Amino acid sequence: MMRYSIFSLAANALNGHRRWQATWRDATPASEYDVVIVGGGGHGLATAYYLASVHGINRVAVLEKNWIGGGNAGRNTTIIRSNYGLGGNLPFYEWSMTLWEGLEQALNYNAMVSQRGVLNLCHSDAQRDAYARRGNAMRLHGVDAELLDEQGVRRMAPFLNFDQARFPIKGGLLQRRGGTARHDAVVWGYARGASDRGVDIIQNCEVTGFTRAADGRITGVETTRGHIGAGKIGIAVAGNSSRVAAMAGLRLPIESHVLQAFVSEAIKPVIPGVITFGAGHFYISQSDKGGLVFGGDIDGYNSYAQRGNLPVVEDVCEGGMALMPMIGRARLLRSWGGIMDMTMDGSPIIDVAPVPGLYLNAGWCYGGFKATPASGWCFAHLIATGQPHETAAAYRLDRFAAGRLIDEKGQGAQPNLH
Amino acid sequence: MRIDCPFCGSRDASEFTYRGDARPMRPSADAGEQAFADYVYLRDNVAGVMDEHWYHAQGCRNWLVVTRDTRTHVISAVRLAREVRR
């Protein structure tokens, strides 16, 4: 494995950059593996990496229908944080945050992990009370949280519209360790780490069905590049979870919805961290290239189109103008949509499937990017040991029927409200 | 995305509230827990044409069954929910 360092960079610069090795092997599929991971996004690649690096299991293939990281891993707004409120979520997202903090050293890859802070603004006494409650829940789980008053927010972000008559800014909940990471680099870093440890990454390979033994156990996958046998198959396909699960005869508590996101032209550094509006659907950060990266809520209807509609664009921009009118003259450079696997309680699923040999990693809604390291870690743990990792023990598929929902927003069985 | 409301005509989708898949049918009261859990929580979630319940909140306030392709957002039919045979 070619190690990246200032020395390798200098040496290759002197050699005209002709000796860099491919970051991962473009593997030809073998006829069978111990484990097949369906889905070459952040979660699938992280799973393969931890199967190899933590559990010593490297007869593994990651099958990706297009190019790796071409789905939601290539479309998100790059935020990492663990500022959740419920006990079923906090240990998991904090484990992910901890993994983020060591990721670049572990992977020897610059994922641009930037712990620039995530600030949730509040606009009323009641909302401040709710944020204090969430902050206390975070602290009870050993997660950093600070409740800022208006002056505290002014010191961090003086450009905000504090005295707006409808939504005055009263303060905010700050997680200093939260921030952003470069989403493509996370995919490539995990791909490189997995490939170097023997995992085959197979692109342009779409799963079209499962093969099963007489007793129903999964024996492999049919793909556009032929049949591949495996005794253990993990599904990590985000918004396409229902489609792939249906190939095994399963229905899931998931609706696929579109989430739009936006990037502006590059401007000088103006946004210090991640800031979220508490009175409307708007959140923003600024990339190191200078573009404002922002978004809001899901459109609200089932969609696999990977694009949304204009009312949401208007709504998001209105939120931005209400909160920070200084960005008003920045031009919108691009917008896009992804496919969110919205669950019936807004929380994810990492569990064995009701079909022997099949494992399910799904339901990340609009919050999958921050979960990438822990999702891979916990899914690898489940596949390797057959037991859930302690931080993901609540993410069971049967929790819905059993009434043990993890519902951060308290909205009930309506996916588009989570 | 525009929806042709039978009473109000062609309106932007933002005038409507989305409920979800119109296909699931509420089980009878004695159908058992599993049937109710499946009805409340499990969905086909197809990439293709599906019937959906939309409520014209900012218009005539009728429930509609909209037949729409989730891959393209193309709407092929809009009917009043009360006129759709179940």
Chai-1 contact restraints between the chains, C-beta under 6 A:
chainA,res_idxA,chainB,res_idxB,connection_type,confidence,min_distance_angstrom,max_distance_angstrom,comment,restraint_id
A,S242,B,N45,contact,1.0,0.0,6.0,A-B,restraint_1
A,R243,B,A47,contact,1.0,0.0,6.0,A-B,restraint_2
A,R251,B,L42,contact,1.0,0.0,6.0,A-B,restraint_3
A,P253,B,Y41,contact,1.0,0.0,6.0,A-B,restraint_4
A,P253,B,L42,contact,1.0,0.0,6.0,A-B,restraint_5
A,I254,B,N45,contact,1.0,0.0,6.0,A-B,restraint_6
A,E255,B,R43,contact,1.0,0.0,6.0,A-B,restraint_7
A,E255,B,N45,contact,1.0,0.0,6.0,A-B,restraint_8
A,S256,B,N45,contact,1.0,0.0,6.0,A-B,restraint_9
A,G300,B,Y18,contact,1.0,0.0,6.0,A-B,restraint_10
A,Y301,B,Y18,contact,1.0,0.0,6.0,A-B,restraint_11
A,N302,B,T70,contact,1.0,0.0,6.0,A-B,restraint_12
A,S303,B,T70,contact,1.0,0.0,6.0,A-B,restraint_13
A,Y304,B,A47,contact,1.0,0.0,6.0,A-B,restraint_14
A,Y304,B,T70,contact,1.0,0.0,6.0,A-B,restraint_15
A,Y304,B,R71,contact,1.0,0.0,6.0,A-B,restraint_16
A,A305,B,R71,contact,1.0,0.0,6.0,A-B,restraint_17
A,A305,B,H73,contact,1.0,0.0,6.0,A-B,restraint_18
A,N309,B,M1,contact,1.0,0.0,6.0,A-B,restraint_19
A,P311,B,S14,contact,1.0,0.0,6.0,A-B,restraint_20
A,M344,B,Y41,contact,1.0,0.0,6.0,A-B,restraint_21
A,F400,B,Y41,contact,1.0,0.0,6.0,A-B,restraint_22
A,A401,B,A37,contact,1.0,0.0,6.0,A-B,restraint_23
A,A413,B,V40,contact,1.0,0.0,6.0,A-B,restraint_24
A,N416,B,Y18,contact,1.0,0.0,6.0,A-B,restraint_25
